[in-house]
């Protein structure tokens, strides 16, 4: 049986490029929301490392909450979407920034936007670390995008394969 590290094919985005781009995204968010009390909603679990780096660079009053959504099991194919955690913060009449690790088919982000819209926020914006347009099935907006990536299964910097690779400080691609 192969070890998880044998599955890693290559580096897609280096640790240095990740940190540079996270700082740029935070600068954009700081500028766009400078007169706002922002509610940042992170999608569990893959976004945790990106989110931690991002919110430390956002120089605005903000509140942080999480919504749990899962669409992958122990493989690389998406399965049924399940909400595993609900928001605790009231977002009514508030500016909400949804932060996700990857915009792939668009199904997850669309479902989260639809769910939060029922809570009547003033505005919803989205920030994704990675965008994979080749697999897009739903037209889903991403106001802030870290990187466009090819149609490869990305791991690292919070993204996983069967709960492996989350702790890599870079984004890698798996072997087929």
C-alpha positions as a printed NumPy array, in Angstrom:
array([[  0.   ,   0.   ,   0.   ],
       [  1.331,   3.44 ,  -0.955],
       [  1.79 ,   6.091,   1.701],
       [ -0.146,   9.366,   1.296],
       [  3.073,  11.264,   0.458],
       [  3.671,   8.957,  -2.528],
       [  0.499,  10.399,  -4.051],
       [  1.887,  13.952,  -4.249],
       [  2.861,  14.725,  -7.858],
       [  4.08 ,  18.307,  -7.786],
       [  3.85 ,  21.737,  -6.226],
       [  1.224,  24.005,  -7.803],
       [  1.728,  27.087,  -5.601],
       [  4.705,  27.701,  -3.322],
       [  4.441,  28.809,   0.292],
       [  5.935,  32.187,  -0.643],
       [  3.417,  32.835,  -3.423],
       [  0.579,  31.834,  -1.09 ],
       [  1.659,  34.328,   1.55 ],
       [  2.133,  37.131,  -0.998],
       [ -1.317,  36.567,  -2.491],
       [ -3.044,  36.307,   0.91 ],
       [ -1.587,  39.715,   1.79 ],
       [ -2.853,  41.15 ,  -1.521],
       [ -6.349,  39.724,  -0.923],
       [ -6.407,  41.204,   2.584],
       [ -5.4  ,  44.614,   1.186],
       [ -8.285,  44.448,  -1.322],
       [-10.746,  43.454,   1.396],
       [ -9.468,  46.203,   3.72 ],
       [-10.01 ,  48.757,   0.959],
       [-13.443,  47.49 ,  -0.122],
       [-14.87 ,  47.182,   3.403],
       [-13.109,  50.11 ,   5.105],
       [-16.354,  51.538,   6.503],
       [-17.89 ,  48.228,   7.495],
       [-18.168,  45.937,  10.456],
       [-17.52 ,  42.728,   8.588],
       [-18.736,  39.239,   9.413],
       [-16.328,  36.673,   8.029],
       [-17.795,  33.207,   7.504],
       [-15.297,  30.427,   6.989],
       [-16.278,  27.131,   5.426],
       [-14.992,  24.247,   7.501],
       [-12.583,  22.504,   7.327],
       [-10.377,  23.079,   4.314],
       [-10.33 ,  26.859,   4.6  ],
       [ -8.973,  26.994,   8.155],
       [ -5.299,  27.695,   7.367],
       [ -6.058,  30.187,   4.583],
       [ -8.684,  31.873,   6.764],
       [ -6.318,  32.197,   9.729],
       [ -3.648,  33.847,   7.574],
       [ -6.218,  36.089,   5.854],
       [ -8.033,  37.421,   8.947],
       [ -4.743,  38.255,  10.675],
       [ -4.062,  40.623,   7.758],
       [ -7.53 ,  42.199,   7.673],
       [ -7.324,  45.465,   9.572],
       [-11.056,  45.999,  10.116],
       [-13.531,  45.368,  12.894],
       [-14.747,  41.874,  12.175],
       [-16.573,  38.967,  13.704],
       [-15.764,  35.428,  12.706],
       [-18.04 ,  32.416,  12.436],
       [-18.014,  29.095,  10.653],
       [-20.414,  27.041,   8.628],
       [-19.679,  23.376,   8.11 ],
       [-20.189,  21.953,   4.65 ],
       [-18.895,  18.687,   3.291],
       [-19.076,  17.364,  -0.249],
       [-16.169,  14.91 ,  -0.379],
       [-15.701,  11.606,   1.363],
       [-12.611,   9.389,   1.095],
       [-11.988,   9.973,  -2.594],
       [-11.595,  12.768,  -5.109],
       [-15.178,  12.692,  -6.389],
       [-17.785,  15.06 ,  -4.986],
       [-20.765,  13.482,  -3.29 ],
       [-23.948,  14.764,  -1.651],
       [-23.602,  18.131,   0.083],
       [-24.139,  18.029,   3.843],
       [-24.282,  20.999,   6.248],
       [-22.427,  19.927,   9.394],
       [-22.42 ,  23.223,  11.338],
       [-24.714,  26.245,  11.295],
       [-23.8  ,  29.902,  11.897],
       [-23.985,  31.228,  15.46 ],
       [-23.794,  34.94 ,  14.542],
       [-26.859,  36.825,  13.298],
       [-25.968,  38.174,   9.853],
       [-29.174,  40.136,   9.247],
       [-28.395,  43.562,   7.729],
       [-24.643,  42.868,   7.944],
       [-21.85 ,  42.695,   5.369],
       [-20.77 ,  39.06 ,   5.075],
       [-17.58 ,  37.748,   3.526],
       [-17.699,  34.011,   2.836],
       [-14.207,  32.475,   2.711],
       [-13.675,  29.112,   1.051],
       [-10.637,  27.118,   0.07 ],
       [-11.606,  26.146,  -3.478],
       [-14.279,  27.051,  -6.   ],
       [-14.575,  23.889,  -8.04 ],
       [-17.997,  22.91 ,  -9.408],
       [-19.579,  25.862,  -7.572],
       [-22.116,  23.644,  -5.836],
       [-20.842,  24.202,  -2.29 ],
       [-20.408,  27.955,  -2.536],
       [-23.785,  28.381,  -4.261],
       [-25.487,  26.374,  -1.51 ],
       [-23.82 ,  28.418,   1.224],
       [-24.706,  31.723,  -0.48 ],
       [-28.319,  30.564,  -0.862],
       [-28.459,  29.541,   2.811],
       [-26.958,  32.817,   4.077],
       [-29.241,  34.842,   1.781],
       [-32.226,  33.43 ,   3.715],
       [-30.766,  35.214,   6.782],
       [-31.125,  38.621,   5.041],
       [-27.597,  40.048,   5.136],
       [-27.008,  43.515,   3.681],
       [-24.356,  42.175,   1.32 ],
       [-22.602,  38.884,   0.626],
       [-19.126,  38.777,  -0.886],
       [-16.982,  35.727,  -1.483],
       [-13.281,  35.022,  -1.243],
       [-11.743,  31.782,  -2.464],
       [ -8.139,  30.737,  -2.335],
       [ -8.353,  28.599,  -5.472],
       [-10.626,  28.614,  -8.504],
       [-10.833,  25.658, -10.867],
       [-12.931,  26.883, -13.807],
       [-12.551,  23.647, -15.778],
       [-15.01 ,  21.864, -13.461],
       [-17.541,  24.665, -12.947],
       [-21.156,  23.464, -13.082],
       [-22.845,  26.363, -11.266],
       [-22.438,  30.053, -11.988],
       [-21.118,  31.156,  -8.625],
       [-19.508,  34.526,  -7.98 ],
       [-16.074,  34.868,  -6.444],
       [-15.331,  38.472,  -5.602],
       [-11.788,  37.72 ,  -4.467],
       [ -9.764,  34.883,  -6.   ],
       [ -6.316,  33.869,  -4.858],
       [ -5.28 ,  31.671,  -7.774],
       [ -6.757,  30.019, -10.858],
       [ -5.564,  26.418, -11.014],
       [ -5.73 ,  23.65 , -13.621],
       [ -8.072,  20.685, -13.337],
       [ -5.923,  18.762, -10.846],
       [ -6.791,  17.558,  -7.351],
       [ -5.19 ,  20.174,  -5.078],
       [ -3.99 ,  19.458,  -1.545],
       [ -2.104,  21.342,   1.147],
       [ -2.588,  24.628,   2.988],
       [ -5.783,  23.188,   4.482],
       [ -7.028,  21.197,   1.495],
       [ -7.022,  17.45 ,   1.946],
       [ -7.333,  14.057,   0.372],
       [ -9.002,  11.637,   2.818],
       [ -7.863,  13.965,   5.643],
       [ -4.201,  13.833,   4.545],
       [ -2.009,  16.727,   3.333],
       [ -3.837,  19.593,   5.149],
       [ -0.634,  20.58 ,   6.958],
       [  1.487,  21.156,   3.853],
       [  2.595,  24.828,   3.709],
       [  2.136,  24.88 ,  -0.087],
       [ -0.497,  23.731,  -2.613],
       [  0.346,  20.48 ,  -4.344],
       [ -1.348,  18.218,  -6.88 ],
       [ -1.999,  14.51 ,  -6.468],
       [ -0.928,  11.811,  -8.889],
       [ -3.85 ,  10.172, -10.666]])
